[in-house]
Amino acid sequence: MAEETLYEKLTPADFESRIKATPIAYLPLGTLEWHGPHLPLGSDFLQSQSFFIQLAKRVGGIVLPPLFIGPDNMKEVNGAEYYGMDLTKHVPNPPQQLKGSAYWVPNQLFSDLVEAVLKQLRRAGFKIVVAHGHGPSTNHFVKNSKSLGKKYDLAILTIWRNKHEREESTEFQYDHAAANETSIMMALHPDLVHMKNLPKDKKRPIGIIGKDPREHASAKHGHRIINVHLNRMESILNEQLTKLRSQ
């Protein structure tokens, strides 16, 4: 049988065996959000979840169910609330409610939810948490990793490199439905990418931030991005595990 890494599919005995060997929790930070006309609404967590499954098979650990809610910019206009991409210059005549987006929560509610999740994970026996996905959600972990880690006695990581190390073309989920995310989806979920839905003319696709996926996206580039970060994170996590085992 294939190795099971998904938390919800583990029996208690399987869980105990995996966490004893490798006490790492992988948390996909998703949304149900417009990702252009060519990508599915769950693209944020589909990318991070699939990546985490591959990483867990290399390093060990357990992949949690994704969070589909997250923080983002919000503005009320004429009694209607608009979120994230609704408000950007990348949609015609903003604000404009983009179809399918249903994810927004206030920053404080998201912060409270994250703390509740971390508390439960520490109680269950995890010692390392890797969280990644939706940009504003991932930024929350980047900004608060030290304080949350200290509070809950956890090592908290994301996939993004430090600012001075970042290479935009090969960061993981570093645009919005443009060449980067489209390439990753092509590599991980090719059946869910519908390039034919993009405009055939030179008109800029609605709700896309980054390089034009029609010109710059490919499964080959997606696999390159994935492999860069599988190798990086495998090394980083093995270092973390070595520290834990030496304590």
Buried (B, 14 or more C-beta within 10 A) or exposed (E): EEEBBBBEEBEEEEBEEBBEEBBBBBBBBBBBBBBBBBBBBBBBBBBBBBBBBBBBBEBBBBBBEBBBBBBBEBEEEEEEEBBBBBBBEBBEEBBBBBEEBEBBBEEEEBBEBBBEBBEEBBEEEBBBBBBBBBBBBBBBBBEBBEEBBEEBEBBBBBBBBEEEEEEEBBBBBBBBBBBBBBBBBBBBBEEBBEEEEBEEEEEEBBBBBBBBBBEBBBBEBBBBBBEBBBEBBBEBBBEBBEEBEEE
